Amino acid sequence: MKISNTKIYEQVADTLLESIKSGNYQVGDKIPSIQKLSKEFGVSVASVREALNALRTIGVLEIKQGYGTFVKQIEPTFFELGDKFNSVVQIKELLELREIVESATVKMAACHRTEANLIDLKNALNRMGEAITDGTSGERADLEFHLLIAKAGNNSLLVELLNNISELMQDSMKETRKIFIYSKQKTMNKLLEEHVVIYNAIANKDDVEAVKAMESHLLEVKETILANFKEK
């Protein structure tokens, strides 16, 4: 079966997941090597590697160094209670806190940012962009971007506040990106574009647009998370 067109790794991931769901592979089965899958699908080794990383990120595959790649479970795992978060209320509270605090930090960043701040933010954006092509989730660069916005706002207490919840923020970002990595409605490109809009508003010193862009981004995150949050 040959695969063509754009977002090749997503198509490879789709095909592999359907094959797993249809019973061609059982939990615990080893799937063919990257090289063999590359020939089977008629795509590059890099595209297959990205597809496997995406399926690993959502819990379907398990990559054992030196042994190969194995089926871990049939259905993708996104948010589950009892993993990183104890209740739906907790994740809602985190998202509400982020909306309140980050609307303020992005407004201040647009007013006070320096050229050095913009360079740091741009570098974080570039690292997020790399996550699209290397099959990783990119939550560290995402978190760094948001913390750098607080830093650009030139208020040490706001920076400290975000640092205090940074672990929960990174966990939520990682889970959000699982959904964006493997969803028919969401794409990693869209997630990156939302951050670019925020960056551009800060670069243009447009505090009104910066707040609007941040609120729009966090609303998208909130809706995505709550739509995929499952109780065990």
N, CA and C of each residue as an Amber inpcrd file, in Angstrom:
protein
   696
   0.8510000  -1.2030000   0.0000000   0.0000000   0.0000000   0.0000000
   0.8740000   1.2340000   0.0000000   0.8110000   2.0200000  -1.0670000
   1.6290000   3.2160000  -1.1890000   0.9030000   4.4120000  -0.5960000
   1.6770000   5.3060000   0.0120000   1.1220000   6.5110000   0.6260000
   1.7860000   7.7250000   0.0190000   0.9950000   8.7630000  -0.2540000
   1.5380000   9.9800000  -0.8460000   0.8800000  11.1870000  -0.2060000
   1.1390000  12.3570000  -0.7710000   0.5860000  13.6370000  -0.3240000
   1.2490000  14.1420000   0.9600000   0.6480000  15.1920000   1.5520000
   1.2610000  15.8690000   2.6850000   0.9940000  15.1420000   4.0000000
   1.7270000  15.5480000   5.0270000   1.6030000  14.9670000   6.3570000
   1.6760000  13.4410000   6.2740000   2.7410000  12.9920000   5.6630000
   2.8930000  11.5650000   5.4090000   2.9010000  10.7570000   6.6950000
   3.6110000  11.2580000   7.7060000   3.7190000  10.4650000   8.9330000
   2.3590000  10.2510000   9.5860000   1.4410000  11.2430000   9.4360000
   0.0990000  11.0910000  10.0010000  -0.6670000   9.9960000   9.2720000
  -0.4680000   9.9110000   7.9560000  -1.1300000   8.8690000   7.1830000
  -0.5890000   7.4900000   7.5480000   0.7210000   7.4170000   7.7600000
   1.3170000   6.1530000   8.1810000   0.7710000   5.7540000   9.5500000
   0.6930000   6.7220000  10.4640000   0.1610000   6.4490000  11.8060000
  -1.2920000   5.9940000  11.7160000  -2.0940000   6.6440000  10.8750000
  -3.4920000   6.2520000  10.6710000  -3.5840000   4.7900000  10.2300000
  -2.7730000   4.4620000   9.2360000  -2.8120000   3.1180000   8.6620000
  -2.4050000   2.0620000   9.6880000  -1.3510000   2.3560000  10.4400000
  -0.8950000   1.4120000  11.4600000  -1.9390000   1.2240000  12.5600000
  -2.5570000   2.3250000  12.9830000  -3.5610000   2.2310000  14.0430000
  -4.7670000   1.4270000  13.5730000  -5.1970000   1.6420000  12.3510000
  -6.3210000   0.8770000  11.8150000  -5.9780000  -0.6070000  11.7340000
  -4.7210000  -0.8860000  11.3910000  -4.2820000  -2.2740000  11.3140000
  -4.3020000  -2.9180000  12.6930000  -3.9190000  -2.1600000  13.6990000
  -3.9330000  -2.6670000  15.0830000  -5.3780000  -2.8850000  15.5450000
  -6.2370000  -1.9030000  15.2740000  -7.6360000  -2.0110000  15.6950000
  -8.3610000  -3.1580000  14.9970000  -7.9600000  -3.4520000  13.7630000
  -8.6350000  -4.5110000  13.0080000  -8.1660000  -5.9060000  13.4170000
  -7.1480000  -5.9550000  14.2980000  -6.7060000  -7.2520000  14.7980000
  -5.4920000  -7.8340000  14.1080000  -4.9150000  -7.1080000  13.1590000
  -3.7140000  -7.6060000  12.4940000  -2.5380000  -7.7110000  13.4710000
  -2.5770000  -6.8670000  14.4830000  -1.5710000  -6.9110000  15.5420000
  -2.2900000  -6.9410000  16.8810000  -1.8420000  -7.8010000  17.7850000
  -2.4100000  -7.8930000  19.1180000  -1.5020000  -7.1720000  20.1140000
  -2.0470000  -6.8850000  21.2950000  -1.2300000  -6.2870000  22.3470000
  -0.0500000  -7.2070000  22.6430000   1.1460000  -6.6450000  22.6400000
   2.3520000  -7.4310000  22.8780000   3.0730000  -7.8460000  21.6160000
   2.3930000  -7.7450000  20.4730000   3.0230000  -8.1110000  19.1970000
   4.0900000  -7.0970000  18.7980000   5.1180000  -7.5970000  18.1780000
   6.1590000  -6.7330000  17.6250000   5.7810000  -6.3620000  16.2070000
   5.8690000  -5.0740000  15.8830000   5.5300000  -4.6510000  14.5310000
   6.7970000  -4.6660000  13.6720000   6.6540000  -4.6720000  12.3520000
   7.8340000  -4.7280000  11.4740000   8.8020000  -3.5720000  11.7220000
  10.0150000  -3.7460000  11.2710000  11.0490000  -2.7330000  11.4490000
  10.7170000  -1.4640000  10.6600000  11.3620000  -0.3810000  11.0350000
  11.1570000   0.8910000  10.3270000  11.4900000   0.7350000   8.8530000
  12.5800000   0.0280000   8.5780000  12.9970000  -0.1600000   7.1830000
  11.9470000  -0.9480000   6.3830000  11.3960000  -1.9990000   7.0110000
  10.3970000  -2.8170000   6.3150000   9.1130000  -2.0250000   6.0810000
   8.6900000  -1.2610000   7.0850000   7.4800000  -0.4390000   6.9250000
   7.6980000   0.6480000   5.8750000   8.9070000   1.1720000   5.8350000
   9.2340000   2.1960000   4.8410000   9.0420000   1.6630000   3.4260000
   9.5040000   0.4440000   3.1910000   9.3450000  -0.1740000   1.8680000
   7.8820000  -0.5130000   1.5960000   7.1960000  -1.0020000   2.6380000
   5.7900000  -1.4020000   2.4760000   4.9120000  -0.2190000   2.0930000
   5.1310000   0.9250000   2.7580000   4.3090000   2.1070000   2.5090000
   4.8500000   2.9880000   1.3920000   6.0790000   2.7700000   0.9990000
   6.6720000   3.5960000  -0.0420000   6.9690000   5.0060000   0.4220000
   7.3840000   5.1260000   1.6760000   7.7140000   6.4390000   2.2400000
   9.1010000   6.3700000   2.8710000   9.5870000   7.5160000   3.3060000
  10.9230000   7.5770000   3.8850000  10.9760000   6.9480000   5.2680000
  12.1720000   6.5440000   5.6550000  12.3960000   6.0170000   6.9980000
  12.0270000   7.0660000   8.0340000  12.3390000   8.3270000   7.7580000
  12.0380000   9.4270000   8.6870000  10.5350000   9.5350000   8.9410000
   9.7260000   9.3790000   7.8800000   8.2750000   9.4820000   8.0300000
   7.7380000   8.3470000   8.9000000   8.2770000   7.1480000   8.7160000
   7.8470000   6.0130000   9.5280000   8.2490000   6.2300000  10.9790000
   9.4560000   6.7340000  11.1950000   9.9220000   6.9830000  12.5690000
   9.0170000   8.0020000  13.2580000   8.6280000   9.0550000  12.5420000
   7.7220000  10.0600000  13.1080000   6.3690000   9.4430000  13.4490000
   5.8840000   8.5710000  12.5850000   4.5950000   7.9140000  12.8200000
   4.6560000   7.0450000  14.0720000   5.7400000   6.3070000  14.2290000
   5.8960000   5.4380000  15.3990000   6.0010000   6.2710000  16.6740000
   6.7060000   7.3910000  16.5910000   6.8220000   8.2710000  17.7590000
   5.4630000   8.8530000  18.1440000   4.6590000   9.1990000  17.1240000
   3.3270000   9.7380000  17.3980000   2.4520000   8.6980000  18.0890000
   2.4990000   7.4710000  17.6020000   1.7030000   6.3950000  18.2070000
   2.2330000   6.0230000  19.5960000   3.5330000   6.1830000  19.7960000
   4.0970000   5.9650000  21.1350000   3.5990000   7.0420000  22.0930000
   3.5440000   8.2830000  21.6120000   3.1180000   9.3970000  22.4520000
   1.7010000   9.2160000  22.9560000   0.8320000   8.6330000  22.1330000
  -0.5590000   8.4480000  22.5590000  -0.7860000   7.0670000  23.1770000
   0.2950000   6.3530000  23.4640000   0.1980000   5.1370000  24.2490000
  -0.0750000   3.8540000  23.5020000  -0.1750000   3.9010000  22.1780000
  -0.5120000   2.7050000  21.4090000   0.7010000   1.7860000  21.2440000
   1.8580000   2.3730000  21.0210000   3.0740000   1.5930000  20.8150000
   4.0690000   1.8130000  21.9450000   4.9250000   0.8430000  22.1240000
   6.0060000   0.9390000  23.1000000   7.3030000   0.5870000  22.3840000
   8.2610000   1.4960000  22.4260000   9.5310000   1.2860000  21.7520000
  10.5530000   0.8060000  22.7700000  11.0520000  -0.4080000  22.5920000
  12.0450000  -0.9880000  23.4850000  13.3940000  -0.9790000  22.7780000
  14.2920000  -0.1590000  23.3020000  15.5980000  -0.0200000  22.6770000
  16.3090000  -1.3630000  22.5720000  16.7620000  -1.6750000  21.3570000
  17.4820000  -2.9250000  21.1340000  16.5990000  -4.1130000  20.8180000
  15.2840000  -3.9510000  21.0040000  14.3520000  -5.0600000  20.7610000
  13.3460000  -4.7700000  19.6530000  12.9280000  -3.5220000  19.5430000
  11.9550000  -3.1800000  18.5190000  10.7570000  -2.4220000  19.0790000
   9.7110000  -2.3710000  18.2700000   8.5050000  -1.6360000  18.6500000
   7.3510000  -2.6090000  18.8200000   6.6270000  -2.4840000  19.9410000
   5.5720000  -3.4280000  20.2940000   4.2500000  -2.7040000  20.5240000
   3.1570000  -3.4260000  20.2860000   1.8220000  -2.8770000  20.5470000
   1.5870000  -2.8890000  22.0490000   1.3090000  -1.7340000  22.6000000
   1.0840000  -1.6040000  24.0450000  -0.3950000  -1.6690000  24.3880000
  -1.2260000  -1.0160000  23.5650000  -2.6830000  -1.0360000  23.7630000
  -3.3570000  -0.7030000  22.4450000  -4.6530000  -0.9940000  22.3560000
  -5.3750000  -0.8210000  21.0950000  -5.8540000   0.6070000  20.8920000
  -6.4160000   1.1870000  21.9480000  -6.9880000   2.5230000  21.8380000
  -6.0120000   3.5860000  22.3610000  -5.9590000   4.7460000  21.6970000
  -5.1040000   5.8400000  22.1770000  -5.5260000   6.3070000  23.5600000
  -4.5730000   6.7250000  24.3610000  -4.8500000   7.2690000  25.6860000
  -4.5420000   8.7520000  25.6920000  -5.5410000   9.5340000  26.0640000
  -5.3240000  10.9660000  26.2080000  -5.4050000  11.2880000  27.7030000
  -6.2600000  12.1850000  28.1030000  -6.3850000  12.5070000  29.5190000
  -7.1210000  11.4080000  30.2700000  -6.5930000  11.0240000  31.4170000
  -7.2820000  10.0930000  32.3000000  -7.1490000  10.5750000  33.7390000
  -8.2410000  10.5390000  34.4680000  -8.1870000  10.8940000  35.8780000
  -7.3230000   9.8840000  36.6280000  -6.6400000  10.3700000  37.6620000
  -5.8140000   9.4920000  38.4530000  -4.4120000   9.3340000  37.9200000
  -4.1130000   9.9670000  36.7790000  -2.7600000   9.9180000  36.2290000
  -2.0090000  11.1560000  36.7030000  -2.1420000  12.2430000  35.9830000
  -1.5030000  13.4900000  36.3960000  -2.4550000  14.3830000  37.1830000
  -3.7520000  14.1690000  36.9820000  -4.7470000  15.0290000  37.6210000
  -5.7600000  14.1760000  38.3740000  -6.1740000  14.6690000  39.5260000
  -7.0570000  13.8960000  40.3890000  -8.5340000  14.0570000  40.0580000
  -8.8950000  15.1430000  39.3910000 -10.3050000  15.3860000  39.0970000
 -10.4470000  16.3500000  37.9320000 -11.6380000  16.3230000  37.3380000
 -11.9480000  17.2830000  36.2810000 -11.9040000  18.6940000  36.8480000
 -12.3380000  18.8380000  38.0910000 -12.3220000  20.1440000  38.7470000
 -10.9060000  20.7060000  38.7850000  -9.9290000  19.8470000  39.0830000
  -8.5430000  20.3050000  39.1800000  -8.0370000  20.8440000  37.8460000
  -8.3170000  20.1260000  36.7600000  -7.8410000  20.5910000  35.4630000
  -8.5630000  21.8610000  35.0460000  -9.8560000  21.9770000  35.3860000
 -10.5880000  23.2050000  35.0820000  -9.9990000  24.3830000  35.8420000
  -9.6530000  24.1480000  37.1070000  -9.0760000  25.2140000  37.9230000
  -7.7260000  25.6570000  37.3710000  -6.9240000  24.6910000  36.9070000
  -5.6370000  25.0360000  36.3110000  -5.8330000  25.8920000  35.0680000
  -6.7770000  25.5000000  34.2290000  -7.0320000  26.2450000  32.9930000
  -7.5730000  27.6420000  33.2880000  -8.4200000  27.7490000  34.3020000
  -8.9360000  29.0640000  34.6900000  -7.8220000  29.9510000  35.2130000
  -6.9250000  29.3660000  36.0130000  -5.7990000  30.1370000  36.5410000
  -4.8970000  30.6030000  35.4090000  -4.6310000  29.7120000  34.4550000
  -3.7970000  30.0950000  33.3100000  -4.4280000  31.2410000  32.5310000
  -5.7320000  31.1770000  32.3440000  -6.4100000  32.2300000  31.5850000
  -6.2740000  33.5810000  32.2780000  -6.4560000  33.5860000  33.5980000
  -6.3660000  34.8300000  34.3610000  -4.9410000  35.3810000  34.3390000
  -3.9790000  34.5150000  34.6590000  -2.5950000  34.9580000  34.7900000
  -1.9700000  35.2790000  33.4310000  -2.1770000  34.4080000  32.4560000
  -1.4930000  34.5900000  31.1830000  -2.0860000  35.7030000  30.3300000
  -3.3330000  36.0420000  30.5640000  -3.8870000  37.2260000  29.9050000
  -3.1570000  38.4770000  30.3920000  -2.8160000  38.4710000  31.6780000
  -2.0800000  39.5990000  32.2540000  -0.6270000  39.6100000  31.7850000
   0.0130000  38.4350000  31.7810000   1.4300000  38.3890000  31.4120000
   1.6450000  38.7530000  29.9460000   0.7520000  38.3020000  29.0720000
   0.9460000  38.5940000  27.6520000   0.6970000  40.0760000  27.3680000
  -0.2140000  40.6870000  28.1120000  -0.4660000  42.1280000  27.9700000
   0.7860000  42.9190000  28.3700000   1.3840000  42.5120000  29.4910000
   2.5830000  43.1920000  29.9660000   3.7690000  42.9310000  29.0420000
   3.8350000  41.7250000  28.5060000   4.9260000  41.3900000  27.5870000
   4.8710000  42.2490000  26.3310000   3.6620000  42.4870000  25.8210000
   3.5100000  43.3190000  24.6290000   3.9410000  44.7580000  24.8940000
   3.7910000  45.1880000  26.1430000   4.1480000  46.5690000  26.4990000
   5.6280000  46.7280000  26.8350000   6.2480000  45.6770000  27.3850000
   7.5970000  45.8210000  27.9330000   8.6560000  44.9620000  27.2520000
   8.3050000  44.1800000  26.2910000   9.2640000  43.2320000  25.7140000
  10.4650000  43.9710000  25.1100000  11.6000000  43.2560000  25.0980000
  12.8190000  43.7800000  24.4860000  13.1550000  42.9350000  23.2650000
  14.1380000  43.3480000  22.5020000  14.5650000  42.5530000  21.3560000
  15.1270000  41.2120000  21.8160000  15.7870000  41.2130000  22.9650000
  16.3200000  39.9550000  23.5110000  15.1830000  38.9960000  23.8580000
  14.0880000  39.5460000  24.3990000  12.9130000  38.7230000  24.7000000
  12.3650000  38.0800000  23.4290000  12.3040000  38.8650000  22.3610000
  11.7730000  38.3540000  21.0940000  12.6400000  37.2290000  20.5390000
  13.9440000  37.3590000  20.6920000  14.8480000  36.3100000  20.2180000
  14.5910000  35.0120000  20.9800000  14.4500000  35.1260000  22.2960000
  14.1820000  33.9390000  23.1230000  12.8480000  33.2960000  22.7470000
  11.8240000  34.1200000  22.5640000  10.5100000  33.6050000  22.1880000
  10.5640000  32.9320000  20.8190000  11.2880000  33.5300000  19.8940000
  11.4090000  32.9750000  18.5500000  12.1060000  31.6190000  18.5880000
  13.1300000  31.5020000  19.4210000  13.8440000  30.2290000  19.5490000
  12.9260000  29.1400000  20.0950000  12.0820000  29.5130000  21.0590000
  11.1200000  28.5410000  21.6050000  10.1210000  28.1230000  20.5280000
   9.6900000  29.0710000  19.7150000   8.7870000  28.7540000  18.5990000
   9.4500000  27.7860000  17.6270000  10.7180000  28.0300000  17.3480000
  11.4390000  27.1430000  16.4270000  11.5020000  25.7240000  16.9670000
  11.7030000  25.6010000  18.2770000  11.7490000  24.2640000  18.8770000
  10.3770000  23.5960000  18.8230000   9.3130000  24.3850000  18.9460000
   7.9720000  23.8230000  18.7900000   7.7660000  23.3400000  17.3620000
   8.2870000  24.1040000  16.4160000   8.1790000  23.7170000  15.0180000
   8.9080000  22.4240000  14.7250000  10.0590000  22.2370000  15.3660000
  10.8180000  21.0040000  15.1740000  10.0410000  19.7890000  15.6590000
   9.2010000  19.9920000  16.6770000   8.4150000  18.8750000  17.2190000
   7.4210000  18.3440000  16.1970000   7.0130000  19.1970000  15.2640000
   6.0590000  18.7690000  14.2400000   6.6940000  17.7470000  13.3170000
   7.9800000  17.9130000  13.0490000   8.6440000  17.0320000  12.0890000
   9.3810000  15.8640000  12.7180000   9.7030000  15.9520000  14.0150000
  10.4500000  14.8390000  14.6050000   9.5720000  13.8640000  15.3880000
   8.2570000  14.1150000  15.4180000   7.3350000  13.1720000  16.0440000
   7.2430000  13.2690000  17.5490000   7.8980000  14.2540000  18.1630000
   7.7930000  14.4240000  19.6090000   6.6720000  15.3950000  19.9240000
   6.3220000  15.5140000  21.2070000   5.1590000  16.3270000  21.5490000
   5.4800000  17.8040000  21.7190000   6.7190000  18.1520000  22.0920000
   7.1150000  19.5520000  22.1440000   6.5930000  20.3540000  23.3120000
   6.1680000  19.6520000  24.3960000   5.5780000  20.3940000  25.5180000
   6.6070000  21.2310000  26.2800000   7.8680000  20.8190000  26.2560000
   8.8900000  21.6070000  26.9580000   9.0740000  22.9720000  26.3030000
   9.1370000  22.9850000  24.9830000   9.2670000  24.2530000  24.2640000
   8.0100000  25.0930000  24.4370000   6.8550000  24.4320000  24.4940000
   5.5790000  25.1230000  24.7170000   5.5980000  25.8190000  26.0750000
   5.9820000  25.0730000  27.1090000   6.0530000  25.6470000  28.4470000
   7.0550000  26.7940000  28.4930000   8.1990000  26.5860000  27.8690000
   9.2330000  27.6190000  27.8530000   8.7070000  28.9030000  27.2100000
   7.9530000  28.7570000  26.1300000   7.3830000  29.9150000  25.4410000
   6.5000000  30.7260000  26.3830000   5.6520000  30.0510000  27.1250000
   4.7330000  30.7360000  28.0360000   5.4730000  31.3610000  29.2210000
   6.5100000  30.6950000  29.7000000   7.2980000  31.2630000  30.7900000
   8.0980000  32.4660000  30.3110000   8.5560000  32.4270000  29.0740000
   9.3020000  33.5520000  28.5050000   8.4090000  34.7720000  28.3060000
   7.1310000  34.5330000  28.0400000   6.1870000  35.6460000  27.9410000
   6.1010000  36.3520000  29.2820000   6.0140000  35.5620000  30.3530000
   5.9640000  36.1510000  31.6950000   7.2430000  36.9370000  31.9810000
   8.3760000  36.3750000  31.5740000   9.6550000  37.0600000  31.7730000
   9.6920000  38.3840000  31.0120000   9.1370000  38.3770000  29.7970000
   9.1160000  39.5960000  28.9810000   8.2230000  40.6630000  29.5880000
   7.2880000  40.2440000  30.4540000   6.4050000  41.1990000  31.1140000
   7.0920000  41.9880000  32.2060000   8.3140000  41.5470000  32.5430000
   9.1520000  42.2900000  33.4930000   8.5170000  42.3910000  34.8790000
   7.8890000  41.2860000  35.3240000   7.3210000  41.2310000  36.6730000
   7.7550000  39.9030000  37.2920000   8.6900000  39.9700000  38.2220000
   9.2840000  38.7600000  38.7880000   8.2760000  37.8940000  39.5380000
   7.2560000  38.5150000  40.1330000   6.2700000  37.7500000  40.8790000
   5.3870000  36.9130000  39.9510000   5.0540000  37.4610000  38.7770000
   4.2820000  36.6860000  37.8140000   5.1020000  35.5190000  37.2830000
   6.3820000  35.7630000  37.0800000   7.2640000  34.6770000  36.6360000
   7.3000000  33.5760000  37.6960000   7.4260000  33.9790000  38.9420000
   7.4700000  33.0100000  40.0400000   6.1600000  32.2400000  40.1480000
   5.0440000  32.9330000  39.9490000   3.7350000  32.2820000  40.0190000
   3.6210000  31.1960000  38.9510000   4.0040000  31.5150000  37.7260000
   3.9260000  30.5160000  36.6600000   4.9130000  29.3810000  36.8990000
   6.0790000  29.6890000  37.4280000   7.0480000  28.6400000  37.7330000
   6.4930000  27.6700000  38.7780000   5.6970000  28.1920000  39.7000000
   5.1270000  27.3580000  40.7600000   4.1220000  26.3380000  40.2250000
   3.4970000  26.6530000  39.1030000   2.5270000  25.7180000  38.5130000
   3.0590000  25.1270000  37.2090000   4.3550000  25.3160000  36.9550000
   4.9270000  24.9100000  35.6720000   4.8420000  23.4000000  35.4370000
   4.9810000  22.6060000  36.5150000   4.9200000  21.1510000  36.3380000
   3.5320000  20.7180000  35.8760000   2.4900000  21.2760000  36.5120000
   1.1280000  20.9670000  36.0810000   0.8740000  21.4890000  34.6740000
   1.4110000  22.6790000  34.3710000   1.2470000  23.2380000  33.0290000
   1.8660000  22.3280000  31.9860000   3.0710000  21.8290000  32.2680000
   3.7480000  20.9650000  31.3020000   2.9910000  19.6600000  31.1270000
   2.4730000  19.1060000  32.2310000   1.6840000  17.8720000  32.1290000
   0.4600000  18.0860000  31.2500000  -0.2350000  19.2160000  31.4630000
  -1.4360000  19.4830000  30.6740000  -1.0760000  19.7360000  29.2160000
   0.0620000  20.4040000  28.9780000   0.5050000  20.6630000  27.6070000
   0.8550000  19.3540000  26.8970000   1.4900000  18.4480000  27.6310000
   1.8550000  17.1620000  27.0390000   0.6080000  16.3920000  26.6340000
  -0.3970000  16.3690000  27.5090000  -1.6270000  15.6540000  27.2000000
  -2.3750000  16.3270000  26.0450000  -2.3770000  17.6640000  26.0430000
  -3.0270000  18.3890000  24.9490000  -2.3760000  18.0460000  23.6270000
  -1.0580000  17.9890000  23.6220000  -0.3480000  17.7130000  22.3870000
  -0.5410000  16.2770000  21.9100000  -0.8080000  15.3600000  22.8340000
  -1.1720000  14.0070000  22.4130000  -2.4000000  14.0680000  21.5070000
  -3.3640000  14.8620000  21.9330000  -4.6130000  14.9780000  21.1790000
  -4.3590000  15.6200000  19.8310000  -3.5230000  16.6720000  19.8310000
  -3.2410000  17.3660000  18.5850000  -2.3940000  16.5140000  17.6420000
  -1.5080000  15.6800000  18.2120000  -0.6880000  14.8090000  17.3830000
  -1.5640000  13.7860000  16.6590000  -2.5900000  13.2990000  17.3710000
  -3.4160000  12.2670000  16.7530000  -4.8910000  12.6080000  16.8610000
  -5.3520000  13.4850000  16.0070000  -6.7610000  13.8550000  15.9810000
  -7.1310000  14.2740000  14.5780000  -8.3260000  13.8930000  14.1810000
  -8.7860000  14.2700000  12.8460000  -9.1170000  15.7580000  12.7630000
  -9.4860000  16.3540000  13.9080000  -9.9090000  17.7510000  13.9040000
  -8.7620000  18.7030000  14.2280000  -7.7780000  18.2230000  14.9690000
  -6.7030000  19.0880000  15.4270000  -5.4040000  18.7520000  14.6980000
  -4.5270000  19.7230000  14.5990000  -3.2150000  19.4730000  14.0310000
  -2.1680000  20.2160000  14.8240000  -0.9540000  19.6780000  14.8270000
   0.1510000  20.3460000  15.5000000   0.4620000  21.6780000  14.8370000
   0.2510000  21.7420000  13.5260000   0.4800000  23.0010000  12.8180000
  -0.4320000  24.1040000  13.3370000  -1.6880000  23.7510000  13.5990000
  -2.6280000  24.7400000  14.1100000  -2.1940000  25.2280000  15.4820000
  -1.7180000  24.3100000  16.3070000  -1.2460000  24.6740000  17.6350000
  -0.0600000  25.6290000  17.5380000   0.8430000  25.3490000  16.6160000
   1.9970000  26.2330000  16.4180000   1.5490000  27.6030000  15.9180000
   0.6040000  27.6100000  14.9930000   0.1190000  28.8820000  14.4420000
  -0.4770000  29.7740000  15.5250000  -1.1560000  29.1720000  16.4980000
  -1.7320000  29.9560000  17.5950000  -0.6340000  30.6650000  18.3850000
   0.4910000  29.9780000  18.5720000   1.6130000  30.5810000  19.2870000
   2.2850000  31.6780000  18.4450000   2.3180000  31.4620000  17.1410000
   2.9000000  32.4720000  16.2520000   2.0900000  33.7650000  16.3020000
   0.7640000  33.6380000  16.3470000  -0.1050000  34.8230000  16.4340000
   0.1850000  35.5870000  17.7310000   0.3610000  34.8450000  18.8180000
   0.6910000  35.4800000  20.0990000   2.0310000  36.1990000  19.9930000
   3.0040000  35.5250000  19.4070000   4.3400000  36.1130000  19.2440000
   4.2790000  37.4000000  18.4190000   3.5610000  37.3590000  17.3160000
   3.4820000  38.5280000  16.4280000   2.8630000  39.7290000  17.1420000
   1.8520000  39.4690000  17.9540000   1.2200000  40.5600000  18.6930000
   2.1930000  41.1730000  19.6910000   2.9700000  40.3180000  20.3560000
   3.9810000  40.8230000  21.2880000   5.0470000  41.6130000  20.5370000
   5.4890000  41.0660000  19.4090000   6.5140000  41.7470000  18.6100000
   6.0360000  43.1130000  18.1340000   4.7410000  43.2120000  17.8180000
   4.1630000  44.4730000  17.3320000   3.7610000  45.4100000  18.4650000
   3.9910000  44.9680000  19.7000000   3.6150000  45.7370000  20.8860000
   2.1240000  46.0850000  20.8930000   1.3340000  45.1370000  20.4130000
  -0.1210000  45.2980000  20.3650000  -0.7170000  44.5080000  21.5270000
  -0.8800000  45.1730000  22.6750000  -1.3280000  44.4580000  23.8680000
  -2.7540000  43.9460000  23.7550000  -3.6110000  44.6660000  23.0280000
  -4.9970000  44.2340000  22.8530000  -5.0490000  42.9400000  22.0430000
  -4.3250000  42.9130000  20.9430000  -4.2980000  41.7280000  20.0920000
  -3.6040000  40.5690000  20.8020000  -2.6040000  40.8800000  21.6160000
  -1.8760000  39.8420000  22.3560000  -2.8080000  39.1190000  23.3250000
  -3.6110000  39.8830000  24.0560000  -4.5620000  39.3010000  24.9960000
  -5.6060000  38.4820000  24.2410000  -6.0840000  39.0180000  23.1430000
  -7.0820000  38.3150000  22.3300000  -6.5230000  36.9840000  21.8270000
  -5.2820000  37.0040000  21.3470000  -4.6620000  35.7890000  20.8220000
  -4.4380000  34.7560000  21.9220000  -4.0070000  35.2110000  23.0890000
  -3.7810000  34.2930000  24.2070000  -5.0940000  33.6790000  24.6770000
  -6.1200000  34.4970000  24.8220000  -7.4100000  33.9830000  25.2670000
  -7.9830000  32.9800000  24.2650000  -7.8110000  33.2620000  22.9790000
  -8.2870000  32.3480000  21.9450000  -7.5380000  31.0150000  22.0150000
  -6.2340000  31.0960000  22.2110000  -5.4140000  29.8880000  22.3160000
  -5.8140000  29.0530000  23.5330000  -5.9560000  29.6920000  24.6830000
  -6.2930000  28.9650000  25.9090000  -7.7140000  28.4080000  25.8650000
  -8.6230000  29.0900000  25.1710000  -9.9730000  28.5570000  25.0020000
  -9.9310000  27.2920000  24.1610000  -9.1150000  27.3060000  23.1160000
  -8.9580000  26.1200000  22.2590000  -8.3830000  24.9590000  23.0710000
  -7.3880000  25.2600000  23.8880000  -6.7790000  24.2370000  24.7380000
  -7.8100000  23.6690000  25.7070000  -8.5720000  24.5660000  26.3310000
  -9.5790000  24.1420000  27.3060000 -10.6220000  23.2290000  26.6680000
 -11.1300000  23.6250000  25.5190000 -12.1580000  22.8250000  24.8480000
 -11.6050000  21.4780000  24.4060000 -10.3620000  21.4740000  23.9410000
  -9.7350000  20.2350000  23.4950000  -9.5330000  19.2740000  24.6550000
  -9.0310000  19.8040000  25.7750000  -8.7840000  18.9650000  26.9500000
 -10.0770000  18.3810000  27.4990000 -11.0610000  19.2310000  27.7380000
 -12.2950000  18.7780000  28.3770000 -13.0690000  17.8160000  27.4810000
 -12.9290000  17.9530000  26.1760000 -13.6210000  17.0570000  25.2560000
 -13.0030000  15.6620000  25.2470000 -11.7490000  15.5640000  25.7350000
 -11.0380000  14.2830000  25.6820000 -10.6790000  13.7370000  27.0480000
 -11.1520000  14.3940000  28.1140000 -10.8570000  13.9620000  29.4670000
 -11.7340000  12.7620000  29.8180000 -11.0990000  11.6620000  30.2350000
 -11.8490000  10.4490000  30.5310000 -11.5660000   9.9740000  31.9490000
 -12.5840000   9.4570000  32.5880000 -12.4020000   8.8250000  33.8900000
 -12.0050000   7.3720000  33.6930000 -11.0950000   6.9140000  34.5630000
 -10.6810000   5.5100000  34.4480000 -11.8100000   4.5970000  34.9010000
